[in-house]
Amino acid sequence: MMPDCLNSPAFLFLTRHCAGFFIYAGERMPEKDPQSYSLLAYLAFGGLSVWGGFVAYIRTIKATGKPFQLVDALLQVIVSGFAGMLTMLLCWYITAPLPLCGFMAGMAGLMGSKALDIYERRAAGIMRGGKGNGTLD
C-alpha cells in the first residue's frame, strides 16, 4: 500500500517536473536524454550559473575595495551565465549525474571568463586535430 504523501500534489509535481529524475521507494532513476529534462531543471542550472557570477563579482569588489557598479555586475553575470550554460550542455553530453551538472554549472558561473578560457583552449586543441590537451599551439 502506498503512503498518502506519495499521492500529494506537491510530491507528484516534484517527481514530474523537478531535477530530471524520479524518486520512488528510495531509488533514483536518472533520465539521460536532455530532451526529457524539465524546464525547471534548465532554469535551476542557469540560475546557479548566474548566482555564481554574482558571487564572483561580490568577491572581486570585496578584494579590490571598488564600489558596486551595476553595469560591471551585469557584465559578470552575462559571462558567467554563458559559461554555466556551456558547462550544462557538456555535462548532459557526457551523461553526468544531475547533482554533478548543477555543481559544475555553478562552478563555471563562479569562474566566468576563466572557464571560457579553459573551454577555448580545449576546443582549439581538438579542432587542430590534437587531443584537446589545453594548449593553443
N, C-alpha and C positions, 0 to 999 in steps of 0.2 A: 504494500500500500504506500502511495506517495504522500509525503508530508504536505500539509496545506501551504506552507511557504513556497513550495515549488510551483504552485498554481497561481501565485500572486501576480498582479500586473507588473510590479517592479521587477520581479525575477524574470518573467517572460520577456520584458523589454531588454534587460541586460543580456540575456542569453541570445537574443536575436540580433541585437544591434551594437553591442559593445565589444571592443578589444579583439574581434575576429576569431574568437573561439567559444565553444560551448562548454558548460560545466554541468555534469550530471553524475551523481554518485561519487564525487571526488575525483573524477577523471577529466583530463583536459584533452580535447581533440582539436588540434590546430588545423586551420584551413590554410593551405599554402598558396592558393590562387589569388593574386592581387585583386582580381575582379570580384572576389567574394567578400573582401573586407568592406565593412560598413563605412559610410561617410563619417561617422563619429570617430572611427579609428584614424582615418586620414586627417581629420581636424585635430585630433589629440596629438599626433606626431608633429603636425605643423605647428601647433601651439607650443609643444616642447622646444622646437627649434627657435621660435620667436622668443620664448621665455629665456632660453639660453643666450640669445643675442642681447636681450635687455640686461641680463645678469653680467655679461661681459662688459657692456657699456658702463654699468654701475661700478664694476671693479676698476675699470680704466679711470673714471673720474675720481674715484677714491684714491687711487695710487698716484695720480698726477696732480690732484688738487684743483683741477679745472672746474669751472661751473657747469651745471647741467645745461646742455643745448639740445632742444627738441629735434632740430634737423639732424644733428650728429647721431642722436639716439635712433631716429627713424632709419637713417642710412645703415647703422649697425644691425638693426632688426631685419631690414630687407636682405642684406648679405647673409645673415645667419639663417633666415628662413629658406633662402635658396640652397644653402649648404645642407640644411636639415632635410629638405625635400629630396635632394640628390642622394643623401645617405639612406633615406627611407626607401627609395627605389632600388638602391643597391642591396639593401637588406632583403627586400622581397625577391629580388632576382636570385639571391643565394639561399632563399628559403630559411632565413634566420628566424628564430622564435620571436614572437611579438614583444616580450619584455626586452629582448636584446635590441630589436628595432627601435623601440622607444628610447632606450638608453643611448644608442648610437646617434639617433636624430637629435636628442638633447645635447650630447657632447659636440656634435658637428655645429649646432647652433651656438654653443659657447665658444667654440674655436673660430667660427666665422670664416674670415678670409684665409686663415691658416689651413683649415680643412680644404678649402677650394684649391690652395696651392698644392697640397698633397695629392688631391684628385687630378689636378692638371699634370703634375709630374708623372703619375702612374699612367694616365691616359696617353700622354705624349710618348712614353716609352713603348706602350703597346702598339700605338699607331705607327711607330717607326720599325715595327717588326721584332721588337725585343720582348722581354717577359714582363715589362712594366715594373722594373725594379726601382723606380723613383728618380731616375736621372733624366735630365733633359738633353743629354748628349746624343 
